[in-house]
Amino acid sequence: MTDAQLLERITLNPQVMTGKPVIRGTRLTVEYMLNLLAQGTTVTEILTEYDGLTHDDIRACCLFAARALENTTFMPLVAETT
């Protein structure tokens, strides 16, 4: 599956979840999916919990986030100690 095909799985609609990017046909936000993964939830656990989701939906969330961050500059969240 190409990047373009994966990204078609993510939609933005001001009428759904206040316009946050969601997996097409759901109210599951990209942010929520990434938080699940960051907390250690496995892809298998997510797919078991949310009937109808696919591995490609999870991949689409990760790709969307990566693309959204490509041209972003960040400030450190905490001061580095030396």
N, CA, C and O atoms as a Maestro MAE file, in Angstrom:
{
 s_m_m2io_version
 :::
 2.0.0
}

f_m_ct {
 s_m_title
 :::
 protein
 m_atom[328] {
  # First column is atom index #
  i_m_mmod_type
  r_m_x_coord
  r_m_y_coord
  r_m_z_coord
  i_m_residue_number
  s_m_chain_name
  s_m_pdb_residue_name
  s_m_pdb_atom_name
  i_m_atomic_number
  :::
  1 25 0.846 -1.171 0.000 1 A "MET " " N  " 7
  2 3 0.000 0.000 0.000 1 A "MET " " CA " 6
  3 2 0.894 1.238 0.000 1 A "MET " " C  " 6
  4 15 1.854 1.312 0.768 1 A "MET " " O  " 8
  5 25 0.586 2.200 -0.849 2 A "THR " " N  " 7
  6 3 1.392 3.412 -0.945 2 A "THR " " CA " 6
  7 2 1.075 4.365 0.205 2 A "THR " " C  " 6
  8 15 0.055 4.233 0.880 2 A "THR " " O  " 8
  9 25 1.968 5.321 0.410 3 A "ASP " " N  " 7
  10 3 1.725 6.348 1.436 3 A "ASP " " CA " 6
  11 2 0.418 7.082 1.160 3 A "ASP " " C  " 6
  12 15 -0.359 7.342 2.079 3 A "ASP " " O  " 8
  13 25 0.179 7.414 -0.093 4 A "ALA " " N  " 7
  14 3 -1.054 8.140 -0.440 4 A "ALA " " CA " 6
  15 2 -2.287 7.317 -0.083 4 A "ALA " " C  " 6
  16 15 -3.270 7.858 0.424 4 A "ALA " " O  " 8
  17 25 -2.239 6.024 -0.343 5 A "GLN " " N  " 7
  18 3 -3.372 5.166 -0.005 5 A "GLN " " CA " 6
  19 2 -3.567 5.075 1.506 5 A "GLN " " C  " 6
  20 15 -4.696 5.071 1.997 5 A "GLN " " O  " 8
  21 25 -2.468 5.003 2.229 6 A "LEU " " N  " 7
  22 3 -2.577 4.978 3.688 6 A "LEU " " CA " 6
  23 2 -3.192 6.271 4.204 6 A "LEU " " C  " 6
  24 15 -4.084 6.243 5.051 6 A "LEU " " O  " 8
  25 25 -2.720 7.398 3.700 7 A "LEU " " N  " 7
  26 3 -3.208 8.692 4.190 7 A "LEU " " CA " 6
  27 2 -4.679 8.923 3.854 7 A "LEU " " C  " 6
  28 15 -5.336 9.726 4.515 7 A "LEU " " O  " 8
  29 25 -5.207 8.238 2.843 8 A "GLU " " N  " 7
  30 3 -6.642 8.346 2.537 8 A "GLU " " CA " 6
  31 2 -7.492 7.758 3.652 8 A "GLU " " C  " 6
  32 15 -8.687 8.041 3.731 8 A "GLU " " O  " 8
  33 25 -6.903 6.954 4.504 9 A "ARG " " N  " 7
  34 3 -7.617 6.357 5.633 9 A "ARG " " CA " 6
  35 2 -7.854 7.357 6.765 9 A "ARG " " C  " 6
  36 15 -8.657 7.098 7.661 9 A "ARG " " O  " 8
  37 25 -7.166 8.488 6.729 10 A "ILE " " N  " 7
  38 3 -7.290 9.512 7.766 10 A "ILE " " CA " 6
  39 2 -8.114 10.661 7.208 10 A "ILE " " C  " 6
  40 15 -7.824 11.174 6.127 10 A "ILE " " O  " 8
  41 25 -9.140 11.064 7.944 11 A "THR " " N  " 7
  42 3 -9.999 12.155 7.487 11 A "THR " " CA " 6
  43 2 -10.066 13.255 8.540 11 A "THR " " C  " 6
  44 15 -9.840 13.026 9.729 11 A "THR " " O  " 8
  45 25 -10.382 14.449 8.064 12 A "LEU " " N  " 7
  46 3 -10.587 15.596 8.948 12 A "LEU " " CA " 6
  47 2 -11.924 16.220 8.572 12 A "LEU " " C  " 6
  48 15 -12.154 16.593 7.421 12 A "LEU " " O  " 8
  49 25 -12.788 16.323 9.554 13 A "ASN " " N  " 7
  50 3 -14.111 16.886 9.331 13 A "ASN " " CA " 6
  51 2 -14.485 17.675 10.578 13 A "ASN " " C  " 6
  52 15 -14.510 17.119 11.677 13 A "ASN " " O  " 8
  53 25 -14.779 18.969 10.422 14 A "PRO " " N  " 7
  54 3 -15.112 19.783 11.605 14 A "PRO " " CA " 6
  55 2 -16.316 19.251 12.389 14 A "PRO " " C  " 6
  56 15 -16.493 19.594 13.558 14 A "PRO " " O  " 8
  57 25 -17.138 18.419 11.754 15 A "GLN " " N  " 7
  58 3 -18.315 17.868 12.415 15 A "GLN " " CA " 6
  59 2 -18.019 16.577 13.192 15 A "GLN " " C  " 6
  60 15 -18.877 16.073 13.916 15 A "GLN " " O  " 8
  61 25 -16.812 16.054 13.038 16 A "VAL " " N  " 7
  62 3 -16.436 14.800 13.715 16 A "VAL " " CA " 6
  63 2 -15.237 15.069 14.612 16 A "VAL " " C  " 6
  64 15 -14.179 15.488 14.143 16 A "VAL " " O  " 8
  65 25 -15.409 14.827 15.889 17 A "MET " " N  " 7
  66 3 -14.342 14.987 16.886 17 A "MET " " CA " 6
  67 2 -13.687 16.372 16.782 17 A "MET " " C  " 6
  68 15 -12.466 16.503 16.872 17 A "MET " " O  " 8
  69 25 -14.497 17.367 16.596 18 A "THR " " N  " 7
  70 3 -14.077 18.776 16.495 18 A "THR " " CA " 6
  71 2 -12.977 19.006 15.466 18 A "THR " " C  " 6
  72 15 -12.140 19.896 15.618 18 A "THR " " O  " 8
  73 25 -12.995 18.186 14.413 19 A "GLY " " N  " 7
  74 3 -12.043 18.390 13.324 19 A "GLY " " CA " 6
  75 2 -10.702 17.710 13.493 19 A "GLY " " C  " 6
  76 15 -9.824 17.867 12.644 19 A "GLY " " O  " 8
  77 25 -10.519 16.953 14.573 20 A "LYS " " N  " 7
  78 3 -9.262 16.228 14.747 20 A "LYS " " CA " 6
  79 2 -9.176 15.135 13.681 20 A "LYS " " C  " 6
  80 15 -10.205 14.625 13.238 20 A "LYS " " O  " 8
  81 25 -7.963 14.771 13.265 21 A "PRO " " N  " 7
  82 3 -7.834 13.686 12.295 21 A "PRO " " CA " 6
  83 2 -8.276 12.362 12.918 21 A "PRO " " C  " 6
  84 15 -7.856 12.008 14.020 21 A "PRO " " O  " 8
  85 25 -9.129 11.639 12.194 22 A "VAL " " N  " 7
  86 3 -9.661 10.360 12.654 22 A "VAL " " CA " 6
  87 2 -9.460 9.296 11.580 22 A "VAL " " C  " 6
  88 15 -9.238 9.605 10.409 22 A "VAL " " O  " 8
  89 25 -9.543 8.051 12.002 23 A "ILE " " N  " 7
  90 3 -9.538 6.945 11.058 23 A "ILE " " CA " 6
  91 2 -10.887 6.955 10.344 23 A "ILE " " C  " 6
  92 15 -11.941 6.964 10.980 23 A "ILE " " O  " 8
  93 25 -10.835 6.952 9.008 24 A "ARG " " N  " 7
  94 3 -12.051 7.028 8.187 24 A "ARG " " CA " 6
  95 2 -13.120 6.060 8.693 24 A "ARG " " C  " 6
  96 15 -12.851 4.888 8.953 24 A "ARG " " O  " 8
  97 25 -14.345 6.587 8.824 25 A "GLY " " N  " 7
  98 3 -15.477 5.773 9.229 25 A "GLY " " CA " 6
  99 2 -15.566 5.506 10.722 25 A "GLY " " C  " 6
  100 15 -16.412 4.730 11.164 25 A "GLY " " O  " 8
  101 25 -14.691 6.148 11.509 26 A "THR " " N  " 7
  102 3 -14.710 5.958 12.964 26 A "THR " " CA " 6
  103 2 -14.650 7.315 13.655 26 A "THR " " C  " 6
  104 15 -14.556 8.357 13.007 26 A "THR " " O  " 8
  105 25 -14.704 7.279 14.952 27 A "ARG " " N  " 7
  106 3 -14.468 8.463 15.768 27 A "ARG " " CA " 6
  107 2 -13.170 8.280 16.552 27 A "ARG " " C  " 6
  108 15 -12.957 8.930 17.576 27 A "ARG " " O  " 8
  109 25 -12.317 7.404 16.072 28 A "LEU " " N  " 7
  110 3 -11.027 7.135 16.713 28 A "LEU " " CA " 6
  111 2 -9.990 8.093 16.145 28 A "LEU " " C  " 6
  112 15 -9.656 8.037 14.961 28 A "LEU " " O  " 8
  113 25 -9.488 8.972 17.004 29 A "THR " " N  " 7
  114 3 -8.537 9.975 16.534 29 A "THR " " CA " 6
  115 2 -7.138 9.382 16.399 29 A "THR " " C  " 6
  116 15 -6.782 8.407 17.060 29 A "THR " " O  " 8
  117 25 -6.367 10.000 15.527 30 A "VAL " " N  " 7
  118 3 -4.959 9.649 15.378 30 A "VAL " " CA " 6
  119 2 -4.264 9.825 16.722 30 A "VAL " " C  " 6
  120 15 -3.471 8.978 17.134 30 A "VAL " " O  " 8
  121 25 -4.558 10.902 17.388 31 A "GLU " " N  " 7
  122 3 -3.961 11.182 18.703 31 A "GLU " " CA " 6
  123 2 -4.228 10.042 19.683 31 A "GLU " " C  " 6
  124 15 -3.318 9.605 20.388 31 A "GLU " " O  " 8
  125 25 -5.458 9.562 19.731 32 A "TYR " " N  " 7
  126 3 -5.826 8.476 20.640 32 A "TYR " " CA " 6
  127 2 -5.046 7.202 20.306 32 A "TYR " " C  " 6
  128 15 -4.530 6.528 21.197 32 A "TYR " " O  " 8
  129 25 -4.968 6.884 19.019 33 A "MET " " N  " 7
  130 3 -4.237 5.689 18.598 33 A "MET " " CA " 6
  131 2 -2.757 5.781 18.975 33 A "MET " " C  " 6
  132 15 -2.175 4.810 19.459 33 A "MET " " O  " 8
  133 25 -2.155 6.944 18.753 34 A "LEU " " N  " 7
  134 3 -0.745 7.122 19.092 34 A "LEU " " CA " 6
  135 2 -0.528 7.037 20.597 34 A "LEU " " C  " 6
  136 15 0.478 6.491 21.050 34 A "LEU " " O  " 8
  137 25 -1.460 7.570 21.369 35 A "ASN " " N  " 7
  138 3 -1.359 7.470 22.829 35 A "ASN " " CA " 6
  139 2 -1.447 6.021 23.290 35 A "ASN " " C  " 6
  140 15 -0.716 5.614 24.193 35 A "ASN " " O  " 8
  141 25 -2.335 5.240 22.680 36 A "LEU " " N  " 7
  142 3 -2.407 3.815 23.026 36 A "LEU " " CA " 6
  143 2 -1.067 3.137 22.771 36 A "LEU " " C  " 6
  144 15 -0.564 2.403 23.621 36 A "LEU " " O  " 8
  145 25 -0.490 3.386 21.592 37 A "LEU " " N  " 7
  146 3 0.794 2.781 21.257 37 A "LEU " " CA " 6
  147 2 1.894 3.254 22.206 37 A "LEU " " C  " 6
  148 15 2.740 2.464 22.623 37 A "LEU " " O  " 8
  149 25 1.881 4.535 22.544 38 A "ALA " " N  " 7
  150 3 2.899 5.089 23.444 38 A "ALA " " CA " 6
  151 2 2.803 4.496 24.849 38 A "ALA " " C  " 6
  152 15 3.805 4.404 25.557 38 A "ALA " " O  " 8
  153 25 1.603 4.099 25.245 39 A "GLN " " N  " 7
  154 3 1.407 3.506 26.577 39 A "GLN " " CA " 6
  155 2 1.713 2.017 26.595 39 A "GLN " " C  " 6
  156 15 1.598 1.362 27.631 39 A "GLN " " O  " 8
  157 25 2.107 1.484 25.429 40 A "GLY " " N  " 7
  158 3 2.502 0.081 25.386 40 A "GLY " " CA " 6
  159 2 1.443 -0.877 24.884 40 A "GLY " " C  " 6
  160 15 1.671 -2.086 24.853 40 A "GLY " " O  " 8
  161 25 0.303 -0.366 24.494 41 A "THR " " N  " 7
  162 3 -0.725 -1.231 23.921 41 A "THR " " CA " 6
  163 2 -0.211 -1.760 22.594 41 A "THR " " C  " 6
  164 15 0.296 -0.988 21.779 41 A "THR " " O  " 8
  165 25 -0.331 -3.038 22.365 42 A "THR " " N  " 7
  166 3 0.157 -3.613 21.118 42 A "THR " " CA " 6
  167 2 -0.866 -3.419 20.004 42 A "THR " " C  " 6
  168 15 -2.049 -3.199 20.260 42 A "THR " " O  " 8
  169 25 -0.397 -3.504 18.781 43 A "VAL " " N  " 7
  170 3 -1.299 -3.402 17.630 43 A "VAL " " CA " 6
  171 2 -2.342 -4.510 17.712 43 A "VAL " " C  " 6
  172 15 -3.516 -4.277 17.426 43 A "VAL " " O  " 8
  173 25 -1.933 -5.691 18.093 44 A "THR " " N  " 7
  174 3 -2.875 -6.807 18.217 44 A "THR " " CA " 6
  175 2 -3.961 -6.494 19.235 44 A "THR " " C  " 6
  176 15 -5.135 -6.781 18.998 44 A "THR " " O  " 8
  177 25 -3.582 -5.909 20.367 45 A "GLU " " N  " 7
  178 3 -4.577 -5.539 21.389 45 A "GLU " " CA " 6
  179 2 -5.541 -4.491 20.855 45 A "GLU " " C  " 6
  180 15 -6.744 -4.569 21.105 45 A "GLU " " O  " 8
  181 25 -5.027 -3.516 20.124 46 A "ILE " " N  " 7
  182 3 -5.891 -2.475 19.555 46 A "ILE " " CA " 6
  183 2 -6.864 -3.088 18.561 46 A "ILE " " C  " 6
  184 15 -8.057 -2.788 18.594 46 A "ILE " " O  " 8
  185 25 -6.364 -3.941 17.678 47 A "LEU " " N  " 7
  186 3 -7.222 -4.556 16.664 47 A "LEU " " CA " 6
  187 2 -8.275 -5.465 17.292 47 A "LEU " " C  " 6
  188 15 -9.384 -5.589 16.771 47 A "LEU " " O  " 8
  189 25 -7.929 -6.098 18.409 48 A "THR " " N  " 7
  190 3 -8.897 -6.938 19.117 48 A "THR " " CA " 6
  191 2 -9.987 -6.084 19.761 48 A "THR " " C  " 6
  192 15 -11.162 -6.453 19.759 48 A "THR " " O  " 8
  193 25 -9.590 -4.956 20.305 49 A "GLU " " N  " 7
  194 3 -10.539 -4.066 21.009 49 A "GLU " " CA " 6
  195 2 -11.469 -3.325 20.051 49 A "GLU " " C  " 6
  196 15 -12.635 -3.098 20.376 49 A "GLU " " O  " 8
  197 25 -10.975 -2.951 18.891 50 A "TYR " " N  " 7
  198 3 -11.744 -2.119 17.957 50 A "TYR " " CA " 6
  199 2 -12.008 -2.898 16.679 50 A "TYR " " C  " 6
  200 15 -11.220 -2.882 15.734 50 A "TYR " " O  " 8
  201 25 -13.149 -3.581 16.686 51 A "ASP " " N  " 7
  202 3 -13.569 -4.376 15.532 51 A "ASP " " CA " 6
  203 2 -13.579 -3.544 14.259 51 A "ASP " " C  " 6
  204 15 -14.063 -2.412 14.254 51 A "ASP " " O  " 8
  205 25 -13.059 -4.089 13.212 52 A "GLY " " N  " 7
  206 3 -13.080 -3.400 11.927 52 A "GLY " " CA " 6
  207 2 -11.815 -2.640 11.612 52 A "GLY " " C  " 6
  208 15 -11.566 -2.322 10.449 52 A "GLY " " O  " 8
  209 25 -10.992 -2.334 12.632 53 A "LEU " " N  " 7
  210 3 -9.714 -1.673 12.355 53 A "LEU " " CA " 6
  211 2 -8.747 -2.680 11.747 53 A "LEU " " C  " 6
  212 15 -8.854 -3.886 11.973 53 A "LEU " " O  " 8
  213 25 -7.806 -2.160 10.972 54 A "THR " " N  " 7
  214 3 -6.812 -3.027 10.337 54 A "THR " " CA " 6
  215 2 -5.402 -2.531 10.677 54 A "THR " " C  " 6
  216 15 -5.221 -1.427 11.190 54 A "THR " " O  " 8
  217 25 -4.427 -3.363 10.382 55 A "HIS " " N  " 7
  218 3 -3.036 -2.953 10.550 55 A "HIS " " CA " 6
  219 2 -2.766 -1.682 9.745 55 A "HIS " " C  " 6
  220 15 -2.040 -0.798 10.199 55 A "HIS " " O  " 8
  221 25 -3.344 -1.594 8.563 56 A "ASP " " N  " 7
  222 3 -3.125 -0.408 7.732 56 A "ASP " " CA " 6
  223 2 -3.700 0.858 8.369 56 A "ASP " " C  " 6
  224 15 -3.168 1.947 8.155 56 A "ASP " " O  " 8
  225 25 -4.769 0.734 9.141 57 A "ASP " " N  " 7
  226 3 -5.306 1.907 9.846 57 A "ASP " " CA " 6
  227 2 -4.293 2.422 10.862 57 A "ASP " " C  " 6
  228 15 -4.099 3.630 10.999 57 A "ASP " " O  " 8
  229 25 -3.652 1.503 11.571 58 A "ILE " " N  " 7
  230 3 -2.643 1.896 12.560 58 A "ILE " " CA " 6
  231 2 -1.429 2.491 11.852 58 A "ILE " " C  " 6
  232 15 -0.886 3.507 12.286 58 A "ILE " " O  " 8
  233 25 -1.012 1.860 10.774 59 A "ARG " " N  " 7
  234 3 0.103 2.393 9.982 59 A "ARG " " CA " 6
  235 2 -0.229 3.795 9.468 59 A "ARG " " C  " 6
  236 15 0.632 4.674 9.446 59 A "ARG " " O  " 8
  237 25 -1.474 3.995 9.059 60 A "ALA " " N  " 7
  238 3 -1.900 5.304 8.555 60 A "ALA " " CA " 6
  239 2 -1.785 6.368 9.643 60 A "ALA " " C  " 6
  240 15 -1.379 7.496 9.363 60 A "ALA " " O  " 8
  241 25 -2.134 6.023 10.869 61 A "CYS " " N  " 7
  242 3 -2.010 6.972 11.986 61 A "CYS " " CA " 6
  243 2 -0.552 7.377 12.188 61 A "CYS " " C  " 6
  244 15 -0.248 8.557 12.364 61 A "CYS " " O  " 8
  245 25 0.333 6.409 12.164 62 A "CYS " " N  " 7
  246 3 1.757 6.698 12.359 62 A "CYS " " CA " 6
  247 2 2.299 7.540 11.208 62 A "CYS " " C  " 6
  248 15 3.056 8.484 11.434 62 A "CYS " " O  " 8
  249 25 1.925 7.211 9.999 63 A "LEU " " N  " 7
  250 3 2.386 7.975 8.843 63 A "LEU " " CA " 6
  251 2 1.842 9.397 8.878 63 A "LEU " " C  " 6
  252 15 2.572 10.345 8.586 63 A "LEU " " O  " 8
  253 25 0.577 9.557 9.229 64 A "PHE " " N  " 7
  254 3 -0.018 10.892 9.323 64 A "PHE " " CA " 6
  255 2 0.748 11.737 10.339 64 A "PHE " " C  " 6
  256 15 1.068 12.895 10.070 64 A "PHE " " O  " 8
  257 25 1.040 11.167 11.495 65 A "ALA " " N  " 7
  258 3 1.769 11.899 12.538 65 A "ALA " " CA " 6
  259 2 3.164 12.265 12.054 65 A "ALA " " C  " 6
  260 15 3.626 13.386 12.269 65 A "ALA " " O  " 8
  261 25 3.829 11.330 11.408 66 A "ALA " " N  " 7
  262 3 5.185 11.613 10.901 66 A "ALA " " CA " 6
  263 2 5.150 12.746 9.883 66 A "ALA " " C  " 6
  264 15 5.990 13.645 9.923 66 A "ALA " " O  " 8
  265 25 4.196 12.707 8.984 67 A "ARG " " N  " 7
  266 3 4.090 13.769 7.976 67 A "ARG " " CA " 6
  267 2 3.740 15.114 8.621 67 A "ARG " " C  " 6
  268 15 4.236 16.158 8.198 67 A "ARG " " O  " 8
  269 25 2.897 15.081 9.632 68 A "ALA " " N  " 7
  270 3 2.496 16.318 10.310 68 A "ALA " " CA " 6
  271 2 3.676 16.960 11.027 68 A "ALA " " C  " 6
  272 15 3.701 18.176 11.217 68 A "ALA " " O  " 8
  273 25 4.644 16.159 11.422 69 A "LEU " " N  " 7
  274 3 5.796 16.659 12.175 69 A "LEU " " CA " 6
  275 2 6.993 17.009 11.306 69 A "LEU " " C  " 6
  276 15 7.975 17.558 11.805 69 A "LEU " " O  " 8
  277 25 6.932 16.706 10.028 70 A "GLU " " N  " 7
  278 3 8.085 16.906 9.152 70 A "GLU " " CA " 6
  279 2 8.659 18.321 9.178 70 A "GLU " " C  " 6
  280 15 9.878 18.491 9.183 70 A "GLU " " O  " 8
  281 25 7.823 19.305 9.195 71 A "ASN " " N  " 7
  282 3 8.287 20.688 9.106 71 A "ASN " " CA " 6
  283 2 8.009 21.466 10.381 71 A "ASN " " C  " 6
  284 15 7.740 22.667 10.344 71 A "ASN " " O  " 8
  285 25 8.078 20.774 11.501 72 A "THR " " N  " 7
  286 3 7.774 21.394 12.783 72 A "THR " " CA " 6
  287 2 9.055 21.539 13.604 72 A "THR " " C  " 6
  288 15 9.888 20.633 13.643 72 A "THR " " O  " 8
  289 25 9.196 22.678 14.248 73 A "THR " " N  " 7
  290 3 10.316 22.917 15.144 73 A "THR " " CA " 6
  291 2 9.797 22.805 16.570 73 A "THR " " C  " 6
  292 15 8.700 23.270 16.881 73 A "THR " " O  " 8
  293 25 10.591 22.187 17.428 74 A "PHE " " N  " 7
  294 3 10.153 21.953 18.796 74 A "PHE " " CA " 6
  295 2 11.075 22.618 19.791 74 A "PHE " " C  " 6
  296 15 12.275 22.771 19.560 74 A "PHE " " O  " 8
  297 25 10.492 23.002 20.884 75 A "MET " " N  " 7
  298 3 11.236 23.452 22.050 75 A "MET " " CA " 6
  299 2 11.253 22.274 23.013 75 A "MET " " C  " 6
  300 15 10.287 21.512 23.052 75 A "MET " " O  " 8
  301 25 12.309 22.097 23.784 76 A "PRO " " N  " 7
  302 3 12.344 20.981 24.738 76 A "PRO " " CA " 6
  303 2 11.200 21.092 25.757 76 A "PRO " " C  " 6
  304 15 10.856 22.184 26.209 76 A "PRO " " O  " 8
  305 25 10.627 19.946 26.104 77 A "LEU " " N  " 7
  306 3 9.551 19.945 27.103 77 A "LEU " " CA " 6
  307 2 10.095 20.125 28.514 77 A "LEU " " C  " 6
  308 15 9.419 20.675 29.383 77 A "LEU " " O  " 8
  309 25 11.310 19.661 28.731 78 A "VAL " " N  " 7
  310 3 11.967 19.832 30.034 78 A "VAL " " CA " 6
  311 2 13.388 20.335 29.774 78 A "VAL " " C  " 6
  312 15 13.993 20.031 28.746 78 A "VAL " " O  " 8
  313 25 13.890 21.090 30.705 79 A "ALA " " N  " 7
  314 3 15.258 21.611 30.562 79 A "ALA " " CA " 6
  315 2 16.247 20.462 30.713 79 A "ALA " " C  " 6
  316 15 16.102 19.614 31.594 79 A "ALA " " O  " 8
  317 25 17.238 20.447 29.858 80 A "GLU " " N  " 7
  318 3 18.281 19.436 29.947 80 A "GLU " " CA " 6
  319 2 19.209 19.795 31.107 80 A "GLU " " C  " 6
  320 15 19.532 20.961 31.334 80 A "GLU " " O  " 8
  321 25 19.623 18.759 31.828 81 A "THR " " N  " 7
  322 3 20.574 18.990 32.916 81 A "THR " " CA " 6
  323 2 21.923 18.409 32.489 81 A "THR " " C  " 6
  324 15 21.994 17.326 31.909 81 A "THR " " O  " 8
  325 25 22.956 19.129 32.778 82 A "THR " " N  " 7
  326 3 24.300 18.657 32.399 82 A "THR " " CA " 6
  327 2 25.154 18.418 33.607 82 A "THR " " C  " 6
  328 15 26.312 18.020 33.476 82 A "THR " " O  " 8
  :::
 }
 m_bond[327] {
  # First column is bond index #
  i_m_from
  i_m_to
  i_m_order
  :::
  1 1 2 1
  2 2 3 1
  3 3 4 2
  4 3 5 1
  5 5 6 1
  6 6 7 1
  7 7 8 2
  8 7 9 1
  9 9 10 1
  10 10 11 1
  11 11 12 2
  12 11 13 1
  13 13 14 1
  14 14 15 1
  15 15 16 2
  16 15 17 1
  17 17 18 1
  18 18 19 1
  19 19 20 2
  20 19 21 1
  21 21 22 1
  22 22 23 1
  23 23 24 2
  24 23 25 1
  25 25 26 1
  26 26 27 1
  27 27 28 2
  28 27 29 1
  29 29 30 1
  30 30 31 1
  31 31 32 2
  32 31 33 1
  33 33 34 1
  34 34 35 1
  35 35 36 2
  36 35 37 1
  37 37 38 1
  38 38 39 1
  39 39 40 2
  40 39 41 1
  41 41 42 1
  42 42 43 1
  43 43 44 2
  44 43 45 1
  45 45 46 1
  46 46 47 1
  47 47 48 2
  48 47 49 1
  49 49 50 1
  50 50 51 1
  51 51 52 2
  52 51 53 1
  53 53 54 1
  54 54 55 1
  55 55 56 2
  56 55 57 1
  57 57 58 1
  58 58 59 1
  59 59 60 2
  60 59 61 1
  61 61 62 1
  62 62 63 1
  63 63 64 2
  64 63 65 1
  65 65 66 1
  66 66 67 1
  67 67 68 2
  68 67 69 1
  69 69 70 1
  70 70 71 1
  71 71 72 2
  72 71 73 1
  73 73 74 1
  74 74 75 1
  75 75 76 2
  76 75 77 1
  77 77 78 1
  78 78 79 1
  79 79 80 2
  80 79 81 1
  81 81 82 1
  82 82 83 1
  83 83 84 2
  84 83 85 1
  85 85 86 1
  86 86 87 1
  87 87 88 2
  88 87 89 1
  89 89 90 1
  90 90 91 1
  91 91 92 2
  92 91 93 1
  93 93 94 1
  94 94 95 1
  95 95 96 2
  96 95 97 1
  97 97 98 1
  98 98 99 1
  99 99 100 2
  100 99 101 1
  101 101 102 1
  102 102 103 1
  103 103 104 2
  104 103 105 1
  105 105 106 1
  106 106 107 1
  107 107 108 2
  108 107 109 1
  109 109 110 1
  110 110 111 1
  111 111 112 2
  112 111 113 1
  113 113 114 1
  114 114 115 1
  115 115 116 2
  116 115 117 1
  117 117 118 1
  118 118 119 1
  119 119 120 2
  120 119 121 1
  121 121 122 1
  122 122 123 1
  123 123 124 2
  124 123 125 1
  125 125 126 1
  126 126 127 1
  127 127 128 2
  128 127 129 1
  129 129 130 1
  130 130 131 1
  131 131 132 2
  132 131 133 1
  133 133 134 1
  134 134 135 1
  135 135 136 2
  136 135 137 1
  137 137 138 1
  138 138 139 1
  139 139 140 2
  140 139 141 1
  141 141 142 1
  142 142 143 1
  143 143 144 2
  144 143 145 1
  145 145 146 1
  146 146 147 1
  147 147 148 2
  148 147 149 1
  149 149 150 1
  150 150 151 1
  151 151 152 2
  152 151 153 1
  153 153 154 1
  154 154 155 1
  155 155 156 2
  156 155 157 1
  157 157 158 1
  158 158 159 1
  159 159 160 2
  160 159 161 1
  161 161 162 1
  162 162 163 1
  163 163 164 2
  164 163 165 1
  165 165 166 1
  166 166 167 1
  167 167 168 2
  168 167 169 1
  169 169 170 1
  170 170 171 1
  171 171 172 2
  172 171 173 1
  173 173 174 1
  174 174 175 1
  175 175 176 2
  176 175 177 1
  177 177 178 1
  178 178 179 1
  179 179 180 2
  180 179 181 1
  181 181 182 1
  182 182 183 1
  183 183 184 2
  184 183 185 1
  185 185 186 1
  186 186 187 1
  187 187 188 2
  188 187 189 1
  189 189 190 1
  190 190 191 1
  191 191 192 2
  192 191 193 1
  193 193 194 1
  194 194 195 1
  195 195 196 2
  196 195 197 1
  197 197 198 1
  198 198 199 1
  199 199 200 2
  200 199 201 1
  201 201 202 1
  202 202 203 1
  203 203 204 2
  204 203 205 1
  205 205 206 1
  206 206 207 1
  207 207 208 2
  208 207 209 1
  209 209 210 1
  210 210 211 1
  211 211 212 2
  212 211 213 1
  213 213 214 1
  214 214 215 1
  215 215 216 2
  216 215 217 1
  217 217 218 1
  218 218 219 1
  219 219 220 2
  220 219 221 1
  221 221 222 1
  222 222 223 1
  223 223 224 2
  224 223 225 1
  225 225 226 1
  226 226 227 1
  227 227 228 2
  228 227 229 1
  229 229 230 1
  230 230 231 1
  231 231 232 2
  232 231 233 1
  233 233 234 1
  234 234 235 1
  235 235 236 2
  236 235 237 1
  237 237 238 1
  238 238 239 1
  239 239 240 2
  240 239 241 1
  241 241 242 1
  242 242 243 1
  243 243 244 2
  244 243 245 1
  245 245 246 1
  246 246 247 1
  247 247 248 2
  248 247 249 1
  249 249 250 1
  250 250 251 1
  251 251 252 2
  252 251 253 1
  253 253 254 1
  254 254 255 1
  255 255 256 2
  256 255 257 1
  257 257 258 1
  258 258 259 1
  259 259 260 2
  260 259 261 1
  261 261 262 1
  262 262 263 1
  263 263 264 2
  264 263 265 1
  265 265 266 1
  266 266 267 1
  267 267 268 2
  268 267 269 1
  269 269 270 1
  270 270 271 1
  271 271 272 2
  272 271 273 1
  273 273 274 1
  274 274 275 1
  275 275 276 2
  276 275 277 1
  277 277 278 1
  278 278 279 1
  279 279 280 2
  280 279 281 1
  281 281 282 1
  282 282 283 1
  283 283 284 2
  284 283 285 1
  285 285 286 1
  286 286 287 1
  287 287 288 2
  288 287 289 1
  289 289 290 1
  290 290 291 1
  291 291 292 2
  292 291 293 1
  293 293 294 1
  294 294 295 1
  295 295 296 2
  296 295 297 1
  297 297 298 1
  298 298 299 1
  299 299 300 2
  300 299 301 1
  301 301 302 1
  302 302 303 1
  303 303 304 2
  304 303 305 1
  305 305 306 1
  306 306 307 1
  307 307 308 2
  308 307 309 1
  309 309 310 1
  310 310 311 1
  311 311 312 2
  312 311 313 1
  313 313 314 1
  314 314 315 1
  315 315 316 2
  316 315 317 1
  317 317 318 1
  318 318 319 1
  319 319 320 2
  320 319 321 1
  321 321 322 1
  322 322 323 1
  323 323 324 2
  324 323 325 1
  325 325 326 1
  326 326 327 1
  327 327 328 2
  :::
 }
}
